Amino acid sequence: MGHPNSPARRPQTGPALGADRAIEAATNPNVRFTNMVTVSLGGVGAINRVVNNTGGAANAANQVVYLTNHP
């Protein structure tokens, strides 16, 4: 095992890292969400949507995104 701060063990960060969505859920009338939030910590990386294809993007310009109801 390498040192905890060796390049092979450091977590990867950067503006190129991200996710399409914070939550991926089945499309079903019985699946509902309320009061969700997604955050781009320190504006590093991006999350494009909150749930499936709904909600705004969390990124350097908009670090906290709320979605009150889905669907």
C-alpha positions as CSV (number, residue, x, y, z in Angstrom):
1,M,0.0,0.0,0.0
2,G,1.2,3.5,-0.8
3,H,1.2,6.5,1.3
4,P,-2.4,8.0,1.8
5,N,-1.3,11.2,-0.1
6,S,0.4,9.4,-3.0
7,P,-1.0,10.3,-6.4
8,A,-2.5,6.8,-6.8
9,R,-4.6,7.3,-3.6
10,R,-5.7,10.9,-3.8
11,P,-9.3,11.5,-4.7
12,Q,-9.8,12.8,-8.2
13,T,-11.3,16.3,-8.5
14,G,-11.6,18.9,-11.2
15,P,-14.1,20.7,-13.4
16,A,-14.2,17.8,-15.8
17,L,-15.6,15.4,-13.2
18,G,-19.3,15.2,-12.8
19,A,-22.5,13.2,-13.0
20,D,-25.6,13.3,-15.2
21,R,-27.9,13.3,-12.2
22,A,-27.8,13.2,-8.4
23,I,-30.6,10.7,-8.2
24,E,-31.6,8.0,-10.7
25,A,-35.0,6.5,-10.1
26,A,-37.6,4.3,-11.8
27,T,-40.3,6.0,-13.8
28,N,-43.3,4.8,-11.9
29,P,-46.4,6.7,-10.6
30,N,-45.6,5.2,-7.1
31,V,-42.1,6.7,-7.0
32,R,-42.1,10.3,-5.8
33,F,-39.6,12.7,-4.2
34,T,-40.0,15.8,-2.2
35,N,-37.4,18.4,-1.0
36,M,-34.2,17.3,-2.8
37,V,-31.0,19.2,-3.0
38,T,-27.8,18.6,-4.9
39,V,-24.5,20.5,-4.3
40,S,-21.3,21.0,-6.2
41,L,-18.9,21.3,-3.3
42,G,-16.7,24.3,-3.8
43,G,-17.9,24.5,-7.3
44,V,-15.6,21.7,-8.4
45,G,-17.2,19.4,-10.9
46,A,-20.9,19.4,-11.9
47,I,-24.1,17.5,-11.5
48,N,-26.4,18.1,-14.5
49,R,-29.8,17.3,-13.0
50,V,-31.3,16.5,-9.6
51,V,-33.6,13.5,-10.4
52,N,-33.4,11.7,-13.8
53,N,-33.8,14.5,-16.3
54,T,-35.4,17.0,-14.0
55,G,-33.9,19.9,-12.1
56,G,-31.1,22.4,-12.7
57,A,-27.4,21.9,-12.8
58,A,-25.1,22.2,-9.8
59,N,-21.7,23.7,-10.9
60,A,-19.3,26.5,-10.2
61,A,-21.9,29.2,-11.2
62,N,-24.7,27.6,-9.2
63,Q,-23.4,25.4,-6.4
64,V,-26.7,24.5,-4.7
65,V,-29.8,23.3,-6.6
66,Y,-33.2,22.5,-5.0
67,L,-36.1,20.5,-6.4
68,T,-39.2,20.5,-4.3
69,N,-41.2,17.8,-6.1
70,H,-40.7,15.0,-8.6
71,P,-42.6,14.1,-10.7
